[in-house]
Amino acid sequence: MLKLNFFKRRGEPERESRIEFFKKKLKKGVERRELAQQRKHRLRYYLERSGLGIDTGKLSKRLFNLCILINLAISFYLMYYFSSNLGITWGTVAAAMITLWMLIFVVILFVLWVLFYVLVDLKIFKRKIDIEEVLPDFLQLTASNIKAGMTVDRALWYAVRPRFGVLAKEIETVAKDTIGGDDLKKALEKFASKYDSLLLKRSISLLVEGLEAGGEIGDLLNRIALNIQEIKTMRKEMAANVTTYVIFISFATILAAPFLFGLSGVLIKVIKNLGTTLGTLGSGAQATGFALSFTGTGVTYSDFKIFAIVSLVVTSFFSASIIATIKKGDIKSGIRYVPIFIFVSVALFLIADAVLGKLLGVFF
């Protein structure tokens, strides 16, 4: 009996430790599933704000498969290039590809997700701009319906027109929520919280306060619409007042910088040719006791060309961002100008480099 009790007491702590271990394991698994569900919910809400009806599970699989295809294409190209041009054996190349595969895969997958979120964010921003553009007309039409004797929810529903675009779809969603039993105020606040728009949030907040106070909603909506139109007019006037700065930044980025970089590249070629010529003359003049010698490599033209292109790309990006901030008040509105600035500045640099090279090549 004593021996049995001894083994029994000895086994109880081990059993309790195993139970605690499995409890912690189960708790961690539940927390991981909850975090995964939260990420899926945030991604689904993000896609809903952009108006893209994409399944989150299919989206992850498609980006994963695309990342695999990109990695395979890069790997096959590198294997062919190194084996054919450098004479490296296929085994060495395959070992190097296996070593680099995970790093390349992780980087490309991260870049794809970043690009996807950037595109979705720009889509949300465009929807916000479209809503703010037609919001005054929609509020005035809703005010007319209220003055005609309709309730607020029916006035919002009957004010929907196809020309309102994104706003019409959002108001239809609000109407469906109210028909499903939700409160009109909560449905409107949910709609306003989907977009980072001060105009929309203030308008909905004033409308909700008017509903709670029980005042003349028609007159209130008309005043809100007039206030929004005044704000838009003030923004246009402010953008017109800073046109001089926009012209100066555009001129410096698109015209002045490419021309100066092109001239600098040509001067590097000219100085190199002069150095070679004078060095040859100096070696021939050693017998007379007067000789010139040029040593050192300095800046090569190929390195300078890479530096010029990179500088133009970076300058074009920040110039477009500054112009968008000055004119529109938001950096996102200038994303569409970035490719145009980059293409024009780099193209003018290459043209200036070629033209100036031929003109100055006649003299040197």
VEXDREN-2710 file (C-alpha; in Angstrom, 1 decimal):
% VEXDREN-2710
k/r/px/py/pz
1/MET/0.0/0.0/0.0
2/LEU/2.8/2.4/0.8
3/LYS/4.6/1.6/-2.4
4/LEU/1.4/2.1/-4.4
5/ASN/0.6/5.4/-2.7
6/PHE/4.2/6.5/-3.4
7/PHE/3.9/5.9/-7.1
8/LYS/0.5/7.5/-7.1
9/ARG/1.8/10.7/-5.5
10/ARG/4.8/10.7/-7.8
11/GLY/2.6/10.5/-10.9
12/GLU/0.2/13.2/-10.0
13/PRO/2.5/16.2/-10.5
14/GLU/3.5/14.8/-13.9
15/ARG/-0.1/14.4/-14.9
16/GLU/-0.9/17.9/-13.7
17/SER/2.0/19.4/-15.6
18/ARG/0.9/17.6/-18.8
19/ILE/-2.6/19.0/-18.4
20/GLU/-1.3/22.5/-17.9
21/PHE/0.9/22.1/-21.0
22/PHE/-2.0/21.0/-23.1
23/LYS/-4.1/23.9/-21.7
24/LYS/-1.4/26.4/-22.7
25/LYS/-1.1/24.8/-26.1
26/LEU/-4.9/25.0/-26.6
27/LYS/-5.0/28.6/-25.5
28/LYS/-2.2/29.6/-27.9
29/GLY/-4.1/27.8/-30.7
30/VAL/-7.3/29.7/-29.9
31/GLU/-5.4/33.0/-29.8
32/ARG/-3.8/32.3/-33.2
33/ARG/-7.2/31.5/-34.7
34/GLU/-8.7/34.7/-33.2
35/LEU/-5.8/36.8/-34.7
36/ALA/-6.3/35.2/-38.1
37/GLN/-10.0/35.9/-37.9
38/GLN/-9.3/39.5/-37.0
39/ARG/-6.9/39.9/-39.9
40/LYS/-9.4/38.5/-42.3
41/HIS/-12.1/40.8/-40.9
42/ARG/-9.9/43.9/-41.3
43/LEU/-9.0/42.9/-44.8
44/ARG/-12.6/42.2/-45.7
45/TYR/-13.6/45.6/-44.3
46/TYR/-10.8/47.2/-46.2
47/LEU/-11.9/45.6/-49.5
48/GLU/-15.5/46.7/-48.7
49/ARG/-14.4/50.3/-48.4
50/SER/-12.8/50.1/-51.8
51/GLY/-15.8/48.6/-53.4
52/LEU/-13.9/45.4/-54.5
53/GLY/-15.9/42.2/-53.9
54/ILE/-12.9/39.9/-53.6
55/ASP/-12.9/36.9/-51.3
56/THR/-10.0/37.1/-48.8
57/GLY/-9.1/33.5/-49.1
58/LYS/-8.9/33.6/-52.9
59/LEU/-6.9/36.8/-52.7
60/SER/-4.3/35.3/-50.5
61/LYS/-4.0/32.2/-52.7
62/ARG/-3.7/34.3/-55.9
63/LEU/-1.0/36.5/-54.5
64/PHE/0.9/33.4/-53.2
65/ASN/0.7/31.7/-56.6
66/LEU/1.7/34.8/-58.4
67/CYS/4.7/35.1/-56.0
68/ILE/5.7/31.5/-56.8
69/LEU/5.5/32.2/-60.6
70/ILE/7.7/35.3/-60.3
71/ASN/10.2/33.4/-58.3
72/LEU/10.3/30.5/-60.8
73/ALA/10.8/32.9/-63.7
74/ILE/13.6/34.7/-61.9
75/SER/15.3/31.5/-60.9
76/PHE/15.2/29.9/-64.4
77/TYR/16.6/33.1/-65.9
78/LEU/19.4/33.3/-63.4
79/MET/20.2/29.6/-63.9
80/TYR/20.3/30.0/-67.7
81/TYR/22.4/33.2/-67.5
82/PHE/25.0/32.0/-65.1
83/SER/25.4/28.6/-66.7
84/SER/25.6/29.9/-70.3
85/ASN/27.7/33.1/-69.7
86/LEU/29.8/32.3/-66.7
87/GLY/30.3/28.6/-67.2
88/ILE/29.1/27.7/-63.7
89/THR/27.8/24.2/-63.3
90/TRP/24.1/23.6/-63.0
91/GLY/24.6/22.0/-59.5
92/THR/26.2/25.1/-58.2
93/VAL/23.5/27.3/-59.6
94/ALA/20.7/25.1/-58.3
95/ALA/22.3/25.2/-54.8
96/ALA/22.5/28.9/-54.9
97/MET/18.9/29.2/-56.1
98/ILE/17.7/26.9/-53.2
99/THR/19.6/29.1/-50.8
100/LEU/18.2/32.4/-52.2
101/TRP/14.7/31.0/-52.9
102/MET/13.2/31.7/-49.5
103/LEU/14.7/35.2/-49.3
104/ILE/13.5/36.2/-52.8
105/PHE/10.1/34.6/-52.1
106/VAL/9.5/36.5/-48.8
107/VAL/10.6/39.8/-50.4
108/ILE/8.4/39.4/-53.5
109/LEU/5.4/38.3/-51.4
110/PHE/5.9/41.3/-49.1
111/VAL/6.2/43.7/-52.1
112/LEU/3.0/42.2/-53.7
113/TRP/1.0/42.8/-50.5
114/VAL/2.3/46.3/-50.2
115/LEU/1.4/47.1/-53.8
116/PHE/-2.0/45.6/-53.3
117/TYR/-2.7/47.7/-50.2
118/VAL/-1.4/50.8/-52.0
119/LEU/-3.8/50.2/-54.9
120/VAL/-6.7/49.5/-52.6
121/ASP/-5.9/52.6/-50.6
122/LEU/-5.9/54.7/-53.8
123/LYS/-9.2/53.1/-54.8
124/ILE/-10.7/54.2/-51.4
125/PHE/-9.3/57.7/-51.9
126/LYS/-10.9/57.9/-55.3
127/ARG/-14.2/56.8/-54.0
128/LYS/-14.0/59.4/-51.2
129/ILE/-13.3/62.2/-53.8
130/ASP/-16.3/61.0/-55.9
131/ILE/-18.6/61.1/-52.9
132/GLU/-17.5/64.6/-51.9
133/GLU/-18.0/65.8/-55.5
134/VAL/-21.7/64.9/-55.7
135/LEU/-22.6/65.3/-52.0
136/PRO/-24.0/68.8/-52.2
137/ASP/-26.3/67.9/-55.1
138/PHE/-27.5/64.8/-53.2
139/LEU/-28.2/66.8/-50.0
140/GLN/-30.1/69.4/-51.9
141/LEU/-32.2/66.8/-53.7
142/THR/-32.9/65.1/-50.3
143/ALA/-33.9/68.4/-48.8
144/SER/-36.4/68.9/-51.6
145/ASN/-37.9/65.5/-51.0
146/ILE/-38.2/66.3/-47.2
147/LYS/-40.0/69.6/-48.0
148/ALA/-42.3/67.6/-50.2
149/GLY/-43.5/65.6/-47.2
150/MET/-41.3/62.5/-47.2
151/THR/-39.6/61.1/-44.1
152/VAL/-35.8/61.3/-43.9
153/ASP/-35.1/57.7/-44.8
154/ARG/-37.5/57.8/-47.8
155/ALA/-36.1/61.1/-48.9
156/LEU/-32.6/59.7/-48.9
157/TRP/-33.8/56.6/-50.8
158/TYR/-35.7/58.6/-53.5
159/ALA/-32.8/61.1/-53.9
160/VAL/-30.6/58.3/-55.3
161/ARG/-29.6/58.8/-59.0
162/PRO/-27.3/56.9/-61.2
163/ARG/-25.1/60.0/-61.7
164/PHE/-24.2/60.0/-58.0
165/GLY/-22.2/56.8/-58.6
166/VAL/-20.5/55.6/-55.4
167/LEU/-22.7/57.7/-53.1
168/ALA/-25.8/56.2/-54.7
169/LYS/-24.5/52.7/-53.8
170/GLU/-23.7/53.7/-50.3
171/ILE/-27.1/55.2/-49.7
172/GLU/-28.7/52.0/-51.1
173/THR/-26.6/50.1/-48.5
174/VAL/-27.9/52.5/-45.8
175/ALA/-31.5/51.9/-46.9
176/LYS/-31.0/48.1/-46.8
177/ASP/-29.7/48.3/-43.3
178/THR/-32.6/50.4/-42.1
179/ILE/-35.1/48.1/-43.8
180/GLY/-33.4/45.2/-42.1
181/GLY/-34.1/46.8/-38.7
182/ASP/-31.1/49.0/-38.0
183/ASP/-31.5/52.5/-36.7
184/LEU/-31.1/55.2/-39.4
185/LYS/-28.6/57.2/-37.3
186/LYS/-26.4/54.1/-36.8
187/ALA/-26.5/53.3/-40.5
188/LEU/-25.5/56.8/-41.5
189/GLU/-22.7/56.9/-38.9
190/LYS/-21.4/53.5/-40.2
191/PHE/-21.4/54.9/-43.7
192/ALA/-19.5/58.0/-42.7
193/SER/-16.9/56.0/-40.8
194/LYS/-15.9/54.0/-43.9
195/TYR/-14.2/57.0/-45.5
196/ASP/-11.6/59.4/-44.2
197/SER/-13.5/62.5/-45.3
198/LEU/-14.1/65.4/-43.0
199/LEU/-16.8/66.9/-45.2
200/LEU/-18.8/63.6/-45.2
201/LYS/-18.3/63.1/-41.4
202/ARG/-19.3/66.6/-40.5
203/SER/-22.4/66.5/-42.8
204/ILE/-23.6/63.2/-41.4
205/SER/-22.9/64.4/-37.8
206/LEU/-25.0/67.6/-38.4
207/LEU/-27.8/65.5/-40.0
208/VAL/-27.8/63.1/-37.0
209/GLU/-27.8/66.0/-34.5
210/GLY/-30.7/67.5/-36.5
211/LEU/-32.7/64.3/-36.3
212/GLU/-32.1/64.1/-32.6
213/ALA/-33.1/67.8/-32.1
214/GLY/-36.2/67.4/-34.3
215/GLY/-35.6/70.6/-36.3
216/GLU/-36.2/71.5/-39.9
217/ILE/-34.1/68.9/-41.7
218/GLY/-34.7/70.3/-45.1
219/ASP/-33.3/73.7/-44.3
220/LEU/-30.4/72.1/-42.5
221/LEU/-29.5/70.0/-45.5
222/ASN/-29.6/73.0/-47.8
223/ARG/-27.3/74.9/-45.5
224/ILE/-24.9/71.9/-45.3
225/ALA/-24.9/71.7/-49.1
226/LEU/-24.2/75.4/-49.5
227/ASN/-21.4/75.2/-46.9
228/ILE/-19.7/72.3/-48.8
229/GLN/-19.9/74.3/-52.1
230/GLU/-18.3/77.3/-50.4
231/ILE/-15.5/75.1/-49.0
232/LYS/-14.9/73.6/-52.5
233/THR/-14.8/77.2/-54.0
234/MET/-12.3/78.3/-51.4
235/ARG/-10.1/75.3/-52.2
236/LYS/-10.1/76.1/-55.9
237/GLU/-9.2/79.8/-55.1
238/MET/-6.3/78.6/-52.9
239/ALA/-5.1/76.3/-55.6
240/ALA/-5.2/79.1/-58.1
241/ASN/-3.2/81.4/-55.8
242/VAL/-0.3/78.9/-55.6
243/THR/0.0/78.3/-59.4
244/THR/3.3/80.2/-59.5
245/TYR/4.9/77.7/-57.1
246/VAL/3.5/74.8/-59.1
247/ILE/5.0/76.2/-62.4
248/PHE/8.4/76.8/-60.7
249/ILE/8.6/73.2/-59.3
250/SER/7.4/71.7/-62.6
251/PHE/9.9/73.7/-64.6
252/ALA/12.8/72.8/-62.3
253/THR/11.9/69.1/-62.3
254/ILE/10.9/68.5/-65.9
255/LEU/13.1/70.9/-67.8
256/ALA/16.0/72.4/-65.8
257/ALA/17.2/69.3/-64.0
258/PRO/17.3/67.0/-67.1
259/PHE/19.1/69.6/-69.2
260/LEU/21.7/70.3/-66.5
261/PHE/22.3/66.6/-65.9
262/GLY/22.7/66.1/-69.7
263/LEU/25.1/69.0/-69.9
264/SER/27.1/67.5/-67.0
265/GLY/27.3/64.1/-68.6
266/VAL/28.6/65.7/-71.8
267/LEU/31.2/67.7/-69.9
268/ILE/32.5/64.5/-68.3
269/LYS/33.0/63.0/-71.7
270/VAL/34.8/66.2/-73.0
271/ILE/37.1/66.3/-70.0
272/LYS/37.9/62.7/-70.3
273/ASN/38.8/63.1/-74.0
274/LEU/40.9/66.2/-73.3
275/GLY/42.7/64.3/-70.6
276/THR/43.5/61.5/-72.9
277/THR/44.7/63.9/-75.6
278/LEU/46.8/66.0/-73.3
279/GLY/48.2/62.8/-71.7
280/THR/49.3/61.6/-75.2
281/LEU/50.9/65.0/-76.0
282/GLY/52.6/65.0/-72.6
283/SER/54.2/61.6/-73.1
284/GLY/55.6/62.8/-76.4
285/ALA/57.0/66.0/-74.9
286/GLN/59.1/64.3/-72.2
287/ALA/62.2/64.7/-74.4
288/THR/61.9/68.5/-74.2
289/GLY/61.7/68.5/-70.4
290/PHE/58.0/69.6/-70.3
291/ALA/55.4/66.9/-69.7
292/LEU/51.8/66.6/-68.5
293/SER/50.5/63.6/-66.6
294/PHE/46.9/62.8/-65.8
295/THR/46.3/60.1/-63.1
296/GLY/43.2/58.8/-61.4
297/THR/39.9/57.5/-62.7
298/GLY/37.5/60.1/-61.4
299/VAL/33.8/59.8/-62.2
300/THR/32.9/57.6/-65.1
301/TYR/30.1/58.5/-67.5
302/SER/28.2/55.2/-66.9
303/ASP/28.2/55.8/-63.1
304/PHE/27.1/59.4/-63.6
305/LYS/24.2/58.3/-65.9
306/ILE/22.9/55.9/-63.3
307/PHE/23.2/58.6/-60.6
308/ALA/21.3/61.1/-62.9
309/ILE/18.5/58.8/-63.6
310/VAL/18.0/57.8/-60.0
311/SER/18.1/61.5/-58.9
312/LEU/15.5/62.4/-61.5
313/VAL/13.2/59.6/-60.4
314/VAL/13.5/60.6/-56.7
315/THR/13.1/64.3/-57.6
316/SER/10.1/63.6/-59.8
317/PHE/8.4/61.6/-57.0
318/PHE/8.8/64.3/-54.4
319/SER/7.9/67.1/-56.8
320/ALA/4.7/65.5/-57.8
321/SER/3.9/64.9/-54.1
322/ILE/4.6/68.5/-53.2
323/ILE/2.5/69.8/-56.1
324/ALA/-0.4/67.6/-55.1
325/THR/-0.1/68.8/-51.5
326/ILE/-0.1/72.4/-52.6
327/LYS/-3.0/72.2/-55.1
328/LYS/-5.3/69.5/-53.6
329/GLY/-4.2/69.4/-49.9
330/ASP/-3.5/65.6/-50.1
331/ILE/-0.5/63.7/-51.3
332/LYS/-2.6/60.8/-52.6
333/SER/-4.0/63.0/-55.3
334/GLY/-0.6/63.4/-56.8
335/ILE/0.2/59.7/-57.4
336/ARG/-1.1/59.9/-60.9
337/TYR/1.4/62.7/-61.7
338/VAL/4.4/60.6/-60.5
339/PRO/4.7/58.3/-63.6
340/ILE/4.3/61.4/-65.9
341/PHE/7.0/63.4/-64.2
342/ILE/9.4/60.4/-64.1
343/PHE/8.9/59.5/-67.8
344/VAL/9.2/63.1/-69.1
345/SER/12.2/64.0/-67.0
346/VAL/14.2/60.8/-67.8
347/ALA/13.2/61.1/-71.5
348/LEU/14.3/64.7/-71.7
349/PHE/17.6/63.8/-70.0
350/LEU/18.4/61.1/-72.6
351/ILE/17.4/63.5/-75.4
352/ALA/19.5/66.4/-73.9
353/ASP/22.5/64.0/-73.4
354/ALA/22.3/62.8/-77.1
355/VAL/21.8/66.3/-78.6
356/LEU/24.4/68.1/-76.5
357/GLY/26.8/65.2/-77.1
358/LYS/26.6/65.7/-80.9
359/LEU/26.7/69.5/-80.7
360/LEU/29.8/69.6/-78.5
361/GLY/31.4/66.6/-80.1
362/VAL/31.9/68.7/-83.2
363/PHE/34.2/71.1/-81.3
364/PHE/36.0/68.5/-79.1
END
